[in-house]
Amino acid sequence: MPIRERGRRLYHYTAEHHAEQILKSGAISRGGVPIPAKDGDTLEGVAPGWQWLTSSDDWSQSWATRQVTDCDRTECRFVVEIPLLELPRLYRWHKAAGDFGFTPELAERFAKLGGGDGDTSSWFIFRGTIPRAWLVTLERRPRTSVREVIAL
């Protein structure tokens, strides 16, 4: 079945303790987009209700900085299937960043926080809650050559 008929498959990387919270609450719902202050060096706030997703299945995510948090946000990932009818709430980050006050220069600096090259072509934000019904699997980052997959 072509991907456009069934929706869009993406990934939501998170720390293991956050994955447990997501499973208990039944949804990915606590995300937000940082809002930069006019000086570009601080945050004015966070726009709640936006869930971060990526099309990249690489466990080494360039955005996974520990500058703001001390947990490993790539311990686990949910495979998420966004239904076709919900795709209008899915935005490519590099196209939506300006709507949140990011200039092109500031968006590039934000993208490089984790030490990456600034490429955000695989980044998406979803407006609203991602219910458990859209969570296909929960995967734990492999410590060996064997990947642990939990069907949901």
matplotlib code that plots the C-alpha trace (Angstrom):
import matplotlib.pyplot as plt

x = [0.0, 1.5, 2.5, 0.0, -2.9, -2.1, -0.6, 3.0, 5.3, 7.7, 9.7, 9.4, 12.7, 12.5, 14.1, 13.0, 11.3, 9.4, 8.4, 6.9, 4.9, 3.7, 2.4, 0.8, -1.0, -1.9, -0.5, 2.4, 1.1, 3.7, 5.8, 6.3, 8.2, 10.6, 9.9, 13.1, 13.4, 14.2, 17.9, 18.1, 20.1, 17.3, 13.8, 10.7, 8.7, 7.3, 4.3, 2.7, 0.8, 3.4, 4.9, 8.4, 8.8, 11.5, 11.7, 15.2, 15.6, 19.2, 19.7, 22.4, 20.1, 22.0, 19.3, 19.8, 21.8, 22.2, 22.5, 19.0, 18.3, 20.5, 18.6, 19.3, 16.4, 17.4, 17.1, 13.8, 11.7, 8.1, 7.3, 4.3, 1.8, 0.0, -3.3, -3.9, -6.7, -4.5, -1.6, -2.7, -1.6, 1.9, 4.5, 8.1, 10.1, 12.2, 9.0, 7.3, 10.2, 9.5, 6.0, 7.5, 9.8, 12.9, 14.9, 16.8, 20.0, 18.5, 16.8, 20.2, 21.8, 19.0, 19.4, 23.2, 22.7, 23.3, 26.5, 24.9, 25.3, 22.1, 20.1, 16.5, 15.0, 13.9, 12.3, 8.5, 6.1, 2.6, -0.1, -2.0, -1.9, -0.6, -2.9, -1.7, -3.7, -1.1, 1.9, 3.0, 5.9, 8.3, 11.9, 14.9, 18.2, 20.3, 23.2, 24.2, 23.4, 19.9, 17.2, 14.4, 11.0, 7.8, 4.5, 1.8]
y = [0.0, 3.4, 5.5, 8.3, 5.9, 4.9, 8.1, 9.0, 6.8, 8.8, 8.4, 10.0, 9.6, 9.9, 8.9, 5.5, 7.2, 9.4, 6.4, 4.9, 8.1, 8.1, 4.5, 5.2, 8.4, 6.8, 9.6, 11.7, 15.0, 17.0, 18.4, 22.1, 24.4, 26.8, 30.5, 32.5, 35.9, 38.9, 38.7, 35.2, 34.0, 33.2, 31.7, 33.8, 30.6, 27.4, 26.9, 23.8, 21.2, 20.5, 17.0, 16.6, 13.8, 12.8, 10.8, 9.7, 6.2, 6.9, 6.5, 9.2, 12.3, 15.6, 17.5, 15.2, 17.7, 17.5, 21.3, 21.6, 18.2, 15.6, 12.5, 10.6, 11.4, 8.7, 5.7, 4.7, 5.6, 5.2, 4.3, 6.6, 6.3, 9.6, 8.8, 10.3, 12.5, 14.0, 14.9, 18.6, 18.9, 17.7, 20.5, 20.3, 22.2, 24.1, 25.6, 26.3, 27.7, 31.3, 31.0, 30.5, 33.5, 31.8, 33.8, 31.6, 32.2, 31.5, 28.3, 27.1, 27.8, 26.0, 23.0, 22.8, 22.7, 19.0, 19.2, 18.3, 20.0, 22.0, 19.9, 19.9, 18.3, 15.2, 17.2, 17.5, 19.0, 17.8, 20.1, 18.3, 15.0, 11.8, 9.0, 5.5, 4.1, 5.8, 4.3, 1.2, 0.0, 1.1, 0.3, 0.5, 1.7, -1.4, -2.0, -4.9, -6.0, -7.1, -4.5, -4.9, -4.1, -4.0, -4.3, -1.9]
z = [0.0, -1.0, 2.0, 1.1, 1.3, 4.9, 6.1, 7.2, 9.2, 11.4, 14.7, 18.1, 20.0, 23.8, 27.1, 28.5, 31.5, 29.1, 27.0, 30.1, 30.8, 27.2, 27.5, 30.9, 29.7, 26.3, 24.1, 23.1, 24.3, 26.3, 23.5, 22.7, 20.4, 22.0, 21.3, 21.0, 22.6, 20.4, 21.4, 20.0, 23.0, 25.4, 25.3, 25.6, 26.3, 24.8, 22.5, 24.0, 22.1, 19.4, 19.2, 17.6, 15.0, 12.5, 9.4, 10.3, 11.7, 12.7, 16.4, 16.4, 16.3, 15.9, 18.0, 21.1, 23.0, 26.8, 27.1, 28.4, 29.8, 31.4, 30.1, 27.0, 24.6, 22.2, 24.5, 22.9, 19.9, 19.0, 15.4, 14.7, 11.9, 11.3, 9.5, 6.1, 7.4, 10.1, 7.8, 7.6, 11.2, 10.3, 9.4, 8.2, 10.8, 8.3, 6.8, 10.1, 12.1, 11.1, 12.4, 15.9, 15.7, 14.3, 11.7, 9.2, 11.1, 14.5, 13.1, 11.9, 15.3, 17.0, 14.7, 15.5, 19.3, 19.4, 17.4, 14.0, 10.7, 11.0, 8.5, 9.6, 6.5, 8.5, 11.3, 11.7, 14.3, 14.8, 16.2, 18.9, 20.7, 19.1, 20.5, 21.4, 18.4, 16.2, 18.0, 16.0, 18.1, 20.8, 20.1, 22.5, 21.1, 20.5, 22.8, 20.7, 17.2, 18.3, 18.5, 21.0, 19.5, 21.6, 19.6, 20.9]

ax = plt.figure().add_subplot(projection="3d")
ax.plot(x, y, z, "-o")
ax.set_aspect("equal")
plt.show()
